[in-house]
Amino acid sequence: MTKTFFSAGASALALLIAMPAAAQQTAETTAAEPATPTMEFGEWGFDPASLSPNIDPGDDFFAYVNKSWLDANPLPPEYARFGAFNLLREKSTADVKAVIDQLMAKDPAQLTDDERRIVDAYGSYLDTDAIEQAGLAPAQPYLETIKGADTLEDLATLWGQPGYSSPIFAYVEVDAKEPTRYTAQAGAGGLGLPDRDYYLDESEKGREIQQKYREYLAFLLGEAGYSDPQAMAQQVYAFEDTIARTVAWDRATRRNDDLTYTALTVDELEAMAGDFPLAAMLEAGGFPDLDRIIVSDIPPSAERAQELGLDQATLDKIGGGLPALAKLAANTPMDVLQAWTAKGWLNSNASVLPKRFDDANFALYGTLLNGTPEQRPRWKRATAETEGLLGELLGKSYVAEYFPPQNKEAMSDLVANLRLALAESLKENDWMTPETKQQAMAKLESFDPKIGYRDNLETYPGLGIEAGSPIANRMAAAQWAWQDNLSKLGEPIDRTEWYMLPQTVNAYYNPTKNEVVFPAAILQQPFFGIDADPAVNYGAIGGVIGHEMSHGFDDQGSKSDATGMLRNWWTDSDRKAFDKLGDALVEQYNAYCPLDNGETCVNGRLTLGENIGDLGGLSLAYRAYKLSLNGKEDKVIDGLTGDQRFFLAWAQVWRSEQREASARQRLTTDPHSPEEFRVNGIVRNMDAWYKAFNVQPADELYLPPEERITIW
């Protein structure tokens, strides 16, 4: 079951080891550190001087609020995109670095064991001279292990172990249809480029990316000791290309929670896997005897497809999934599978290998795929690395230093008001029957809000960190995290667990636990200010709170009930009415085409959940803001009404620009719409915005009242 995040690029790096290798690549290190833009929030949370009076807010509200700042603050060279989120992430990085610096300055003899682990993790990654001098020696044991796996069973056994790339992934998570237990879950991966569409792209740019990727593969395989790395790179690419064309599913289709849940016995899955030694892989991973395993990509039978209402166009986007990948692996030459595994290991660990690996990795994933000219400074990357290994240890110090208790209290009040707003919205809903409303209210009442940080922050017992051994540290962390994940099987659900660090600038909704989570680091301006104008706080962090609550009622989150169980709790007529509203929102967003003179557009189906989150979230935040006024009119500040300040705050949150390559990748892979449409595409559906800014039919964003969509 997918957890739904407020923004793309969450920095919950403790989950790094579970991510596909390509997804780990970020634009990151040069010696010179360019100045980072700053943002002024004025005396009450928004600076009116940043508005562009020559732009009609009804024509382009995003530009009206943000263009002046964007024009004055060109993208820093280390970023593929930059805006309000990144400013706050930069602050979080600097704050965490300050915590590390305090430890680095201490007498080593006075460090506690936990403090020493932080210092050693940070210092090991930062010491590029030592990494360069060591060369490939630290990597050789792992490469030799891969080379020594010369039968399919040996290689499947290796794939089952943490720290090695595997085209088939398995892990433990809450069972979406039985959310009182943990279940083993599995699926197919195997791609080195960000999405299957990159392999299918026949455009000139697409072919360039494919060629550069093959060259990168040849580089890695040459370093791994292959005598003809170009030829082997072609075979490895062909293996991935076959996965893209015959195995992988369309990204929008993978959002369907009903379709991606298939419970099988291990015997049933082994039968589907053919000659692939799945049992050896599960045994090597430490899985005990399993009564079931949930697989995310089993193609539906004709009967199941009909039950789910899947049309032929959707079925055409569904690949063969895990069974097809297992059979492909069983019929692929061993030397190709070994080479694929070796390149995956080198690629995943490029930043802790000699500079030529780091540079080659960044040239592909940073510059070519995201358009980023420069890597991030090494100290920032070392900070992120330390968070990835020991993030909650750092989080404890971060919270003590940077998260005032009054912020948590104020957020609790805001969450309570947003809950009241959603309850009111449900009661007034004119398309939902009483039966379904009752179920929806039960779900709202069972929402579990989590604010700031968890009380029992992880201490990583038994995770050893060695000074001067960044690769060993990564492998040890992978092993520790794997064992920690595996230990959940058979245990009660841990409702205290978080999937983000306190210092992460983001938020999320988790349907299996019906929880909304707001880490400490996002509770700062421009999202929240303890002394900011309430209208601004409601338009900013209130929109975030409402966004996460709305995920519980978006096109997929709405499939889980008050207990977190994936089941249909809707009447047929209500679900049909809800889907009709969602389809209308899909059509609106399909019409937003920011690239190639209108030829490259937002995928309204892929982004539907986040768009419902934004629309429902801001609508609920506005309702909560009005409730907070107790029927009174808000004061005017600097000539701006409360309603105007509310909408300005929402637009300020999404103040951001990006490079074209990044925009293209996000349009293909990101379930979030581009920032300009997270503003313009939402406000044009809200009647209050029209009144606040006197938007008229001649304005470009104007929608006739009957075309405006209200869901929650």
N, C-alpha and C positions, 0 to 999 in steps of 0.2 A: 504494500500500500504506500503510495507516494506521499511524503510530507510536502506541504505546500508552503513555499517561502515567499516573503514579501518582495524580495528583489533577486535578480540574478547575481551570481558570483558570491554566494555566501562564503564567509571566511571561517567556517567551522572546520578548521584544518585537522582537527583530531580524527576526522573521517577520511583523511586523504588516502590512506592505504587501501580503502575499499573502492576508490574511484578508478575508472578506466584510465590508462596511462595518458591518453590524449587530453582527457578532461583535466588532468593535473597541471597542464602547462599554462602558465600565466605570464603576462608581460612583465618581466622583472628586470642590471647591475652595471653601472659604470662608476668610475672613480669620482667624477664630477657630479655633484648633486644640484640640479636646477631648482630654482625657487618654485615653491608650490603656491598656487593661487590661494587667496583668502576670501572670506565672504563676511560682509557686515549684516547684522540683523537688527540694527537700530535699537531704539530704547524699548520697544515692545515686541520684538520678534521678527520684524520685517522692516526693511529700509525702503521707504517710498521713493527715494532718489534712484533706486535701481530700475524703476519702471521706464518703459519706452513710450512717451506720450504720443509719438508719431505713428504708433501702431494701434489700430482699433482692437480692443479686447475681443470684440465679436468676430473679428477676422482670424486672429491667431492669438489665443489667450496665453499659450506657452511662450511665444515670442514677446508679447506685451510685458510679461513678468520677468523673463529671463534673458532676452537678447542683449540688453545693455551689458550685463555681467559677462555673458559668454563672449561678446566682442572684445571686452577688455581683458579677458583671461584665456589666451590660447591654450590648447591642450599641452600639458607638460609632456616631454618626450618619452617618459617612462610609462605613459598611460595610453591604452587603446580608447578609453572613454574616461571622462572626468566630470564630476559635478558635486552636488551637495553630499551624496552618499560617500564619495571618495574623500571629500574633505574630512568628514567625520571618521572615516577609516584611517586616514593619515594621522588624525589625532589619537585614535586608539592605538595605532602602531607606536607612535611616539610615547604614549603613556606606558605601554608595556615595556618599551625599551628603557624608560626611566626606572622601572622596577628592576629590570635586569642590570642596569648600570649600578644601582645601589649594591647589588650582590657582587658584581665584578670588582667593586671598590673595596670590599671587605677583605680582611685578613683571611687567606684561605684556611688557616687553621681554625677560624671561628665559624666557618660555614656549617650549617646543618647538612645532613645527608640530602635532603630535598633541595636545598639551595645549591649544593655542589652539583647535583644533576642538572639543574637549570644552567649554571655557569658552564659546565662541560658541554652540554648540548649546543649552547649558543657559540661558545668559543670554537668548537670543532667545525661547525659550518662556516664560521667567519674566516678561519685560517686557510685562505686559498693557497698560500705558499706551501703549506704542508700537503694539501690536496694535490697540488701540481707535482711536488717532489715524489709523492707516493706513486703517482702514475696509475696504472691499471692493477697494481699488485693487490690492493684491497678487494678488487672486483673478481680477481681470478678464481677464488674458491667457488663463487656462485656460477661463473661461466663454466667452470669445469664440471660442476654438478649438473648443469644443463646438458653439457656435451656427453656426460656419462649416462644420461637417461636415453638409452638407445633402443628401447622397445616402447610401444604405445602404453603399456601398463606402467613402465617406469616413468614415462613422461606424465601420464595422468596422475600418478602418485605425487610427482613434483607440483603439478598444477593445484593439487589439493592443499598445498602448504602455503602459509602466508609469506608475502614478500616476493613471490614469483607471478609473472603475468599468466593469466589463464583465459582462454576463450569462453570457458564455462564458469560462471561464478555461483557461489553458494554462501549463505550466511544465515543467521538466526534473527527473526523479528517476530513481533506480535502477529498472530494469525488474524487476518482481517474478518474472517467469518466466525471466529471463536476467540474474541479479544481478551479472554481470560487466560490464554496460554501462549507460549512461544512455540514457533514452528520453524523448521528448516525451510528455506526458500532458495530458489535457483532460477537461473536464466542464461541467455546467450549474450555474449559480447564479441570481442575479438577484433574490433576496428581500431586502427591507429589514427585515422582522421576523425574529425568531430562527429560525423553523422554519415549514414549510408548515402545520402544525397550527394556527398562530395565525390563518391566513386561513380555515380550515375551522371554527373554533370558533364555534358559534351560541349559546353561553351569554351571559348578560348581561355578564359580565366580558370575554368574548371580543369582543363587539360594542363595548364601551367602548374596548378597546385598538385595534381597527380604526378607530374614529372618531378617536381621538387621533392615530393614525398618519397618517390622511388630513389632519388639521389641521396636523400637523408638515410633511407634504409641501407643503401650501399655503403655509406660512410660508417654506420654503426656496425654492419657485418664485416667490413674491412677491419675495423678495430677489434672485432671479436675473433679475428684470425682466419676468416674464410678466404680461400685462395682465389676465388672468382666472385667477389662480393656483388658485382653488378648483376651477374646471372642469378645469384641466389636472391637478390633484392627483387628481381622480376617475379620469381616464384612466390616469395612471401607476399608481394603485392597482389599477385593473382589469387592467393589463398584468401586475403582480405576482400578482394573484389568479389569473389564468389560468395563470401558471407554477406556482403552488401546487397548482392543481386538475388540471392536465393534464401537467405536466413533471416536477415534483419527486418524489423517491422518499421513502417512509417511512424515518425515520432508522434504525430497527432493521434494516431490509432492507439499507440501505447499508453495514452492517457486514460483509456477506458478501463476503469477498475473492475468491472464485471468480466471483461474479456481477458484481462491479465491475471485472473485468479483461476488456477486449475489445481485441485488437490489430487495427488496421485500417491499410490504406494510406491516404495522404492522398486519393487518388482515390476510394476507397470511402467515406471520411467526407464528402467533398464531395458525392458522389451522394446520401447520406443527408440532407445539409443543404439540398438543394433550391436555391432562389434566393439563399440567404444567401452572401455573398462570403467564404467561409472562407479561401480562398487569400490574399486581400488582408490579412486579419487576421493570418495566420501570417507573411506576408512583413513586415508592419509590426513584428511582434514580434521580427524578426531570426532566425527559424527558418530554417536552411538546408534544402536538399532532404532530406526525411525518408523513410526506408524504411518507417517504421511510426509510429503514434501510438496510445497506450493511452488508451481512453476509459472513464470510470468509470460511465457510465450509459446504456448501450445496452440497450434492453429485449431479453430473451432470446427466441429463437425457441421454438416449441413443443418442438422436439427438444432444444434446449439446456436448457429448463426441466425437461424430463423427466430429462435427464442429471444435473442438479443436484438433483433431488428436490424441486422447488418445488411446493408445493400451491397451490390456487386462491386461498386466503386471502392467501398471500404475493404472488402475481402481481397481486392486486387493489391492492396497495400500491406497485406499480411504475408510475411515470409514464412519459411518452414520452421523457424524458431529453434529451440534447444534440440529437439530430435534431429532436425536437419543438420545442425552444426555438429552434433555427435557423430553422425554418419559421415559428414564431410571430413572430420578429423580422422576417422578410422580409415579413410581412403586417400589420405594425403601422405606423401612420402615422409618418412621420419626426419630426414635431414631438413625438410622445409619447416616442420613443426618445431624442431630444435632451434632453427634459425629465428623463427617467429618469437619463440620464448626468449632467446638471447637478446634480440633487438628490443623486446619489451622491457627486459630488466635494465638494459643500458639506458633506454629512453626515460624510464621512470626515475632513474638515479642520476640523470645527466648533471644536475646542479651540484652534486657532491663528487663528481669525477673531474678530471683535468679540464681546463678551460675550453679546449676544442670541442668537447661534448656539450658543455653549457652553451657555447656560442652557436653550435649547429642546431641545437634544440630550439633556441630562441629565434634563430633566423627563420625556422619553419613556423613554429606555433605562435611566436610573438610578432614577428615582422610580417611574414607572408599572410598568415591567417587572420591577424588582428590589426596589422598596419602600424604596430608600435615601433618607433625608431630605436629606443634605448631600453636596456634592462633597468630594473629597479636597483637602487644602491644595495650593495651586499648586506649592509646592516639591517635593512628592512626585510630582506629575504631571510637573514639569520633569525630575526625576531619571529617571522612567520614559521620558520622551521621549528623553533623551540616551542611555539604554540602547538604545532602539529604533534610534537612528541609528548609535551607535558603541559598542555594548555590549561587544564583546570588548576594545576599548582600555581601557574601565573595568575589565573583568574582570581584566586583567593586574595592575592596581594593587590590586584587591580581593583577589586571591589572595595577593599579596605581603604584604598587611597583615593579612588575617583568616583565612588557611587554613594552620594549622601542618602541617608535613610529617608529624608523627606521626599526624595524623588520617587521612591517606592510607594510611599503613602499617597502622593498626588496621583500616581498612575493607577493605584487601586481605586481611587475615586472616579477617575476617567473611565476605567473598565466597567465599573458599576453603572455609570450613566449610559455607556454604550449598550449594556445589557438591557437597561430599561428601554432604550430607543428601539432595539430589535424586538423586544416583547411587544411594544406598542405597534411597530410595523406589522408584526404577525397578526395581531388582533384586528388591524384595519385592512388587512389584505383582502382584496375583493375577488381573487381568482382561486383561492384555496378553500377547500371544504373544511368544516369543523373537525372531521376525523383526522385529516392530515395536520391541521393546525395544532391539535393536541399533541401529536407526535413531535412536531417542530418545537413546541414550547418545552416539552420534556428534554429535547436535545439542548436547547438554550440553557435550561436550568442546570443541566449536568456539565456545561462547559467548565473546564478547569484552567483558570488563568494563572500563569506563572510569570513573575516579574523580577527582573534583575539578575538573579542567580539562584542556583539550588543550594540548599543548606549543607548538603553532604558532598561537597566538591571532591572529585576524584583525587586520590593521592598516588595512584599507579604503583601499588606495592609489588615488589619483585622485578620491576623494570629497571634493569641496569643500564646506565649511560657511561660510556667510556670517553675520557678526554682524548681528542685527536683521532676519533674513529667515527666519522659521520655516517659512513655506510653501515657499519656494525650497529650504530644507534638506530638507524632506520629499520633494519631488519629485526632488531630486538623489539622495537615499538610495534612493528607489524605482528610479531609473534604474541606480544602481550595483549594487543587489541583483539587478536583473533581468539585467544583463549578466554578473554573477558566476554566476548560475544557468545562463544560456544557454551560458556558456563550458565547461560540463561535457560537453556533447555531443561524442562522439568521444574523450573523455579517459578514462584509467583511473579506476576507482572510488576516490574519496578516503575512505579509512577513518579518517582523522584528524578528519573534520568532525563537529561537534556541532550538535544542534538546540536546545540550551539554553545559556544563558550560565553562567559559573561562579557568579554571584551569584543564580541562579534557585533557588527553594525547590521542587524537584520532582525527578522521575526519570522515565526512560522506557526502553521496550524497542523496538528497531527490527528488524522481522523480516527485511528484505532484507539487512541486514548482520549479523544474529544478534548484536546487541550490547545490553548493559545499561549504562545511563549514569546516574551519580549525581553531579550538580554539587556543588561545594564547599558552597554555602549550606545544603543540607539536612543536612549532616553536623554538626549542632549539636543541643543539647537543644531539644525533647523527643525528637528522633530518636536522637541519639548524643552521648554525653559521654565524653571520654577517660578520666575518672576515675569514671564511673558504674558502678553494679552491672552485671555482665555479663548477668544475667537481664533487666534493663531494656533494655540495648542490643540483645539478641537479640529481645525483644518489640517493640521500636520499629524501629530501622534494620534489624534482621534481618528483620522482617516486610516492610519496603520492598524489600530485596534479593530476598527470596523472591517477593514480588509481581511484580517485573520478570522474574525467571527463569520464573515460572509463566506469564507472558504468552507465552513461547515455546511453551507447551503449553496455551494456552486454546483456545476454540472456533475462533478465527481464526488465531492465531499458530501453532497446531499444523499448519496447512496448508503451512507453509514448512519446508524441510528444513535440514540442517546448513549448507548453502552459502547459505541465504537464498532458495532457489528455491521458488516457489509450485507445489507438486505434491503429489499424494497419496502419502505414504510409509507409509500405514497398510494393514494387512489389512482387509478388509471387516468381519470380526467384531470386530476391535479398535475400529474407528471407530464401529461400532454401539454397542458397550459404552460407549465414551467419550461419545457423544452422549446415551445414556440417562441417564448421570450428570448431564450438563449440563441436560437437560430437567427432571430432578428439582430442580436448583438454580433453574431458571427458575420452577417452580411455587412453591417456597418464597418467592422474592422477589416474585412476583406477589401474594402474600397480605399483603404489607406495605403498608398503606394509611394514610398519615399525615394526609391532609386530607379535609375534607368528610364527616366521620363515616364514614370507611371507603369513600367512593365514589371517591376519587382515590388511585391506587396506584402503586407502583414498577413500571416496565416490566421484567420479568425477562429478556426477550429482549434488549432494548437494553443492559442492564447486565450481561449474562452474562459477557463477557470480563473485566470488572473484578471481578466477584464470584468468578470462578475464580481471578483473580490474588490476591484477598484470602484466599480459603480455602486455596489452595495455598501462598501465601506464608507465612501464619502457621503452617501445618502444617509446612512446611520449616524455618521459623525455630525452631519448638519442637524439632524433631528435631536441628537443629544445636546448639541450646542443650544438649540432653541429651548429644550427642556431646562437647561441650566439657568436660563434667564427668567424663569418663572413668570412668563407672560409679559415681561417688560421689554422695551427696546434697549438694545445695547448702545453705549455711548459712541460718539464719533471721535476718531483719533486721527490727527493730521489730515482731516478732510475725508477720511475713509470710514464707511459704515462697518458695523460688525460683520455683516454678510460679505462685504467686499474683502475684509481682512481674512475671513475664513477661506475664501477661494484663493486669495493670493498666497496664503500659507501652503495650500495643497500644491499649487504650481511651483512654489519655491523649492519644495521637497524634491521635485523632479528636474531641477536645474542641472542640465547635463548636455555635453556634446561628445561625439565619438568619431573615430576614423571610419572611412568607408568600408575597409575590410572587416572591421569589427561589426559594423552595421549589417553587412551581408551574412556573416556567420550567425549573428543573433537572429536575423530573420529566418534562418534555416533551423536553428537549434533551440532558441530561447522561448519558453512558454510565456514570457512577459513581453508585452508590446513595447516598442520604442517609447522613450520618455515623453516625447511631444504628444503622442496619442494617449498616454496615460493621463495627460492633462486635457487636451482638446477633445478627445473622444469621450471623456467622462462628463465634463461640465456641460457640454451641449445637450446632454440628456436630462439635466436638472433644471426645473422651472426657476428655482431660486437664483440661479446664476444669471438667467436672462434679465430678471428684475434688478439684480444687484448692479449690473453693468449696462443696463438699457440696450440689450441686444435686440436688433430689429431684423425683419425678414431679408433686408438687403445685405446683411452681414454674412460672411462666408461660412461661419460655423452654425448658422441658424438652422434649426430643424423645426418643422411644423409640430405643434403639440402632439398630434396623433402619431408622429414618428419617434417621439422621445420614449425611451425605454426605462421603465421602473420595475425593478425586481424585488429588492428588499428596502 
